[in-house]
Amino acid sequence: MKTFLSLALLVVLSGCVTQQDSPTKNMTEEQISHLADERLCDLQANSNFEPKLEVEIGKRDIECTKEFLSCKRQGYTPKTPAFENCKNFESVKSTATNIIDDVIRNTRYK
């Protein structure tokens, strides 16, 4: 009985920390079509599933990754060799930054 109550409490509490309803839930397709790519990806990452949002992301053929959004912001055209090179560079840059951050973090506390 005690295990059941613990499990029930866990289920109730987990429901309290789920993602929020998408602000796009009450928006029209026209309104969603005017949102920036970054905003669409932010809403996708931080809200419950919303079909209208997913359709717009699909229409634009957006990859909601840091690399994709960074290269698009820099003016590269998706699905071109230059865009792919940019994504690869951004990925390597991100990896190198993470490695350097880890090294710095690990040397501070020794």
N, C-alpha and C positions, 0 to 999 in steps of 0.2 A: 504494500500500500504506500509506504514511504517513497519507494522508487517511482511509482506511478505519479504521485504528487510532484516529485522533483521533475519528472519528465514533462508533466503538464505545465508546470511553471516555466520551464525552459522554452516550450513551444509558444506560450503566451508572450514571454519576453522577447523572443526572436521576432515575433510579429511586430513588436514595437520598434525594432531597429531596421526594418526592411526599407528598401528604397521608396522614395516618395512618388506620388503620381506625377506624370510628366506635365509640365506647364503647357505642352502642345495639345494636351487632351481636348481642350475646348477651343483650339484654334482651327481655322479652316485650312485646307490644302494650300490655298492662295497665300495665307499669312505665313505658313511654314516655308513656302517656297522663297520668301524674302529673307529668311534667316541665313546668317553667314555659315560657312562650312564648319568653322571652329565651334560655333554655338550649337549646331546640330550634333556634333560629336560630344560636346559637353553634356547636352541633354540626354543623349543616348547612354552615356556612362553613368549618369547620376540619377536617372529616373527609371520607373517601371517601363516595361515594354509598351511602346505606342506604335501601332501599325502605320499611321500617317507619317510619323517621323522616319520609320524604317523605309517606307516607300520613297521619301524624298532623298534619303541617303543613297538608296539604290539608283534612283534616277540620275543623280549627279555622279554616280560611280566613285563615291568617296571611301577611302580607307581611313578609319579613325585612328591613325597612328601618329606619333609625334613627327616621324620622318616624312610621311605623306603631307601632313598639314604644313610643315616647315617649308618643304620644297614648293608647294602650291603658293604659299605666302610669298616666296621669293620670285614668283612669276614663271616657274617652269610649267610646261604643258604636260599633264599626265599622259602616261603610256608612250613617252618618247624616250630615246636613249639618254638624253640629257637629264630627264626627270629621274630615270632609274639610277643614273650616276649620282645624282643629288641625294636620292634616298640611301644609297650605299654609303656615301660620305657621311650623311647625318647619323647613320647607324654606327659607323666606326667612331665618329666623334663622341657619340653618346656612351659607347662602350669604354672609350679611353677616359672620358670624364668620370665615369663610375669607378674605374680602376684607380685613378688618381685620388678620388675622394676616399676610397677604401684605404689606400696607403696612408693618406693624411690622418684619417680617423684612427687607424691602428697604431700610428707612431705617436700620437698625442698622449695616449694613455699608458705608455710604457715607461 
